[in-house]
Amino acid sequence: MAYLNQQGSEGRHIAVGSPSLLINHISGKGQLNYNDVTSLALLFSEYIVIAVRNESPIKTGAELIQRMKADPGSVSAAVATARGGMQHITVGRIAKAVGVDVGKVRVVVFNSGSESITQVLGGHIDVVATAVANAAPHVANGRLRIIGVAAPQRLSGALANVPTWKEQGVDVVASNWRSVVGPKGMTAAQIAWWDNALEKLVQTKEWNEDIQKNYWVNSYLGNTESQTFFASQYDELRNAMNDLLVK
């Protein structure tokens, strides 16, 4: 993002954004925030799932919640790739939503999503918080079971039978969304050009096929709406990270 803002505001340089732009500012790891770039669009949402290996005694989201309430320290959760990232935040928000002290849940950080899933498949960790596309192949081969997805409604296709956390009485929605941003100070004409281009992009057949293949959700918002979304996300993530004592 620092490089992006060094290019000037001629409108030809853009970058893909994610929650890390907000999270890094909240945690003090980064100086730039969403107000330091021009919000052009929210493209799609990549929702976080909680999964267990198929042999796990934890069969449902309700059983995980029951165990967390009885003894938070008895539950270990694998996340990647950093403490304070969206996976960690999702685990913390689920715990808080059911009245569990988030600091007592054992969170183990791994270097990649595949490594965190491997630890769960091997029986070393109880649950994994990961992007749905990471878990889907292991669900298909019967090695992993998703017990809850942090989406506002159920996903489609092979995961249509996976309940949301909201369905299970846990009011948590969390995703590694993707956005497009430009340098700070872009003109109204430049923003309008990108609004038009990106709105056309998300309507193409190729785009929507890719969305479906990766279990993403098309949640397109243009310039004005995405700016409002970033502001609400910043407040939501700041509250969650304060609960996790990340800052």
CORBEL-V254695 format. One record per backbone hydrogen bond with DSSP energy under -0.5 kcal/mol. NH is the residue of the N-H (numbers start at 1). CO is the residue of the C=O. E is the energy in kcal/mol with one decimal. If there is no record, write none. Layout:
# CORBEL-V254695
nh=NH co=CO e=E
nh=NH co=CO e=E
This chain:
# CORBEL-V254695
nh=5 co=1 e=-2.0
nh=6 co=2 e=-0.8
nh=6 co=3 e=-0.9
nh=7 co=3 e=-0.5
nh=7 co=4 e=-1.4
nh=8 co=5 e=-0.6
nh=15 co=181 e=-2.4
nh=17 co=179 e=-2.5
nh=21 co=18 e=-1.8
nh=22 co=19 e=-0.7
nh=23 co=19 e=-3.0
nh=24 co=20 e=-2.7
nh=25 co=21 e=-0.8
nh=26 co=22 e=-2.5
nh=27 co=23 e=-2.6
nh=28 co=24 e=-0.6
nh=29 co=24 e=-1.4
nh=30 co=24 e=-2.2
nh=36 co=33 e=-1.9
nh=37 co=34 e=-1.0
nh=38 co=182 e=-3.1
nh=39 co=37 e=-0.7
nh=40 co=180 e=-2.4
nh=41 co=180 e=-1.8
nh=42 co=221 e=-2.1
nh=43 co=41 e=-0.5
nh=43 co=178 e=-2.9
nh=44 co=178 e=-1.0
nh=45 co=217 e=-2.5
nh=47 co=45 e=-0.7
nh=48 co=174 e=-2.1
nh=49 co=130 e=-3.1
nh=50 co=148 e=-2.5
nh=51 co=49 e=-0.5
nh=51 co=128 e=-2.3
nh=52 co=145 e=-2.6
nh=54 co=143 e=-2.1
nh=56 co=53 e=-2.2
nh=59 co=57 e=-0.9
nh=61 co=147 e=-0.6
nh=64 co=60 e=-1.8
nh=65 co=61 e=-2.4
nh=66 co=62 e=-2.3
nh=67 co=63 e=-2.0
nh=68 co=64 e=-2.5
nh=69 co=65 e=-2.5
nh=70 co=66 e=-2.0
nh=71 co=67 e=-2.5
nh=74 co=71 e=-2.2
nh=75 co=72 e=-1.5
nh=76 co=74 e=-0.5
nh=77 co=106 e=-3.1
nh=78 co=127 e=-2.9
nh=79 co=108 e=-2.4
nh=81 co=110 e=-0.6
nh=85 co=82 e=-1.8
nh=89 co=85 e=-2.8
nh=90 co=86 e=-2.4
nh=91 co=87 e=-2.0
nh=92 co=88 e=-2.4
nh=93 co=89 e=-2.7
nh=94 co=90 e=-2.2
nh=95 co=91 e=-2.2
nh=96 co=92 e=-2.6
nh=97 co=93 e=-2.3
nh=98 co=94 e=-1.1
nh=98 co=95 e=-0.7
nh=99 co=96 e=-1.8
nh=100 co=95 e=-2.9
nh=102 co=100 e=-0.6
nh=104 co=101 e=-1.9
nh=105 co=102 e=-0.8
nh=106 co=72 e=-0.6
nh=106 co=75 e=-1.7
nh=107 co=105 e=-0.8
nh=108 co=77 e=-3.0
nh=108 co=106 e=-0.5
nh=110 co=79 e=-2.8
nh=116 co=112 e=-1.9
nh=117 co=113 e=-2.2
nh=118 co=114 e=-2.3
nh=119 co=115 e=-1.8
nh=120 co=116 e=-1.3
nh=121 co=117 e=-2.8
nh=122 co=118 e=-1.9
nh=123 co=120 e=-1.5
nh=124 co=119 e=-2.1
nh=125 co=119 e=-1.1
nh=127 co=76 e=-2.1
nh=128 co=51 e=-2.3
nh=129 co=78 e=-2.5
nh=130 co=49 e=-2.1
nh=130 co=128 e=-0.6
nh=132 co=47 e=-1.6
nh=134 co=131 e=-1.0
nh=135 co=131 e=-1.3
nh=136 co=132 e=-2.2
nh=137 co=133 e=-0.6
nh=138 co=135 e=-0.8
nh=139 co=135 e=-1.7
nh=140 co=136 e=-2.4
nh=141 co=137 e=-1.4
nh=142 co=139 e=-1.3
nh=143 co=138 e=-2.1
nh=144 co=138 e=-1.7
nh=145 co=52 e=-3.3
nh=147 co=50 e=-2.4
nh=147 co=145 e=-0.5
nh=148 co=50 e=-1.1
nh=149 co=163 e=-1.5
nh=150 co=48 e=-3.1
nh=151 co=149 e=-1.8
nh=159 co=156 e=-1.4
nh=160 co=157 e=-1.7
nh=162 co=159 e=-1.7
nh=163 co=161 e=-0.5
nh=165 co=149 e=-1.7
nh=168 co=164 e=-0.8
nh=169 co=166 e=-1.8
nh=170 co=165 e=-2.9
nh=171 co=169 e=-0.6
nh=172 co=170 e=-2.1
nh=174 co=150 e=-2.3
nh=176 co=46 e=-2.9
nh=177 co=175 e=-1.3
nh=178 co=44 e=-2.3
nh=179 co=17 e=-2.4
nh=180 co=41 e=-2.6
nh=181 co=15 e=-2.6
nh=182 co=38 e=-2.7
nh=183 co=13 e=-0.7
nh=184 co=36 e=-0.6
nh=186 co=183 e=-0.8
nh=191 co=187 e=-2.4
nh=192 co=188 e=-2.4
nh=193 co=189 e=-1.9
nh=194 co=190 e=-1.9
nh=195 co=191 e=-2.7
nh=196 co=192 e=-2.2
nh=197 co=193 e=-2.3
nh=198 co=194 e=-2.9
nh=199 co=195 e=-1.9
nh=200 co=196 e=-1.7
nh=201 co=197 e=-1.9
nh=202 co=198 e=-2.1
nh=203 co=200 e=-1.0
nh=204 co=201 e=-1.8
nh=208 co=204 e=-1.9
nh=209 co=205 e=-2.1
nh=210 co=206 e=-1.9
nh=211 co=207 e=-2.3
nh=212 co=208 e=-2.2
nh=213 co=209 e=-2.3
nh=214 co=210 e=-1.7
nh=215 co=212 e=-1.3
nh=216 co=211 e=-2.3
nh=217 co=45 e=-2.0
nh=219 co=43 e=-0.9
nh=219 co=217 e=-0.8
nh=221 co=42 e=-1.9
nh=226 co=222 e=-2.7
nh=227 co=223 e=-1.7
nh=228 co=224 e=-1.7
nh=229 co=225 e=-2.1
nh=230 co=226 e=-2.6
nh=231 co=227 e=-1.8
nh=232 co=228 e=-2.0
nh=233 co=229 e=-2.6
nh=234 co=230 e=-2.5
nh=235 co=231 e=-1.7
nh=236 co=232 e=-2.1
nh=237 co=233 e=-3.0
nh=238 co=234 e=-2.4
nh=239 co=235 e=-2.0
nh=240 co=236 e=-1.9
nh=241 co=237 e=-2.7
nh=242 co=238 e=-2.1
nh=243 co=239 e=-1.6
nh=244 co=240 e=-1.5
nh=245 co=242 e=-0.8
nh=246 co=241 e=-2.4
